[in-house]
């Protein structure tokens, strides 16, 4: 596939590519479980990592690599890590990237 000429000759092509990458980058999230939330001795751990595209499914992989899921939405991952007595499960999103650079 070849790239079309830049519609704005004042913006370097690489800069346009970086902007395209940032605009279409999937979002990364963790599935986290917390024990005794709200108490001084609360504890938490990551049980899975996920990748979500704004136009499609979410892909989730457990921390040990044994479970791999493709789900309609990131929130559906919570169903696969059900809450237990004293343990809550939630998603924590990493922030959207703001810069892009070419690998050396």
N, C-alpha and C positions, 0 to 999 in steps of 0.2 A: 504494500500500500504506500503510495506516495503522498506527501503532504501538499496541500494546496498553498499557493502563494499567500503571504500574509495580507489580509485586507487593510492593515494599517502598516505601511512601510516604516513608520517611526518606532515600532515596537520590534525588537529583535526576535527572531523565530524561537530561539531557546527560551526566552521569557514567556512566549505564548505557550510553549510546551509545558513549562513549569506550572503555569496557571491552569492548564488543562488537567494536569496531574492533581493539583490541589482541589480543583472543582469536582473531580470524580473519585477522589480517595475514599476508600471505605473507612468506617469508624471502628475503632478497637475498644472492646469492653471486657471487663472481668465479671464472672459470676462469683460472688462472695457470700460466704456464710458467716454469721455472727452469733456467738453464744452469749447469753446474758446481756443483751443490748440494753444500754441505759444504766447498767450497774458499774461500779468502780472497777470490778475485775473482769469486765467484758473482754472477749477474745474474738478474733476474726481470722479467716483464711480464704485464700483463693481456691476454688474448686475447678474452674474452667476459664478459658479465654475464648472470646468471640470476635468475629469480624462481620460487620453489617454494612451492606450497600444500601444507599438511600432508595434504590429502585427495585431491590430484590430481596432474596432470602438472607438469613443470618447463618453463619457457619460457626459452630461451637466445637471445641475440643477440650476434653477434660484434662486436668493438670497431669495426670498419669499417662495420657495418650490413649487410653483404652476405649473411650467413648468419643465418637465423632458424629455430630448432628448437623443436619441442614433443616432449618426451621423457617416458618413464614415470617417471624419477627423475633428480635432479640428477647423480648419479654417472655416468649414461649419457653426459653431455656429454664426459666424459674420452675416450670412444671416438672422438669427432669431432675431437679435438686430440691425436693419438697422440704417444707419446713417441718421441723420436729419440735418436740417439747423444749422450749428455751432456745431454739435455734431459728433464726430468720435467714432468708436468702434474698439477695438483691443484686442489681446490676450497678456497676460503677464504670462510667465512661471515661476514657482518656480523652484529653482535649483534641480537637481537630488540628491537624498540622497547619502551620502558617507559612512554612518555607519549603522549598524543594531545591535540590542541587543534583547535578550529574555525578555519578560515581566515578572515581578516578581510575 
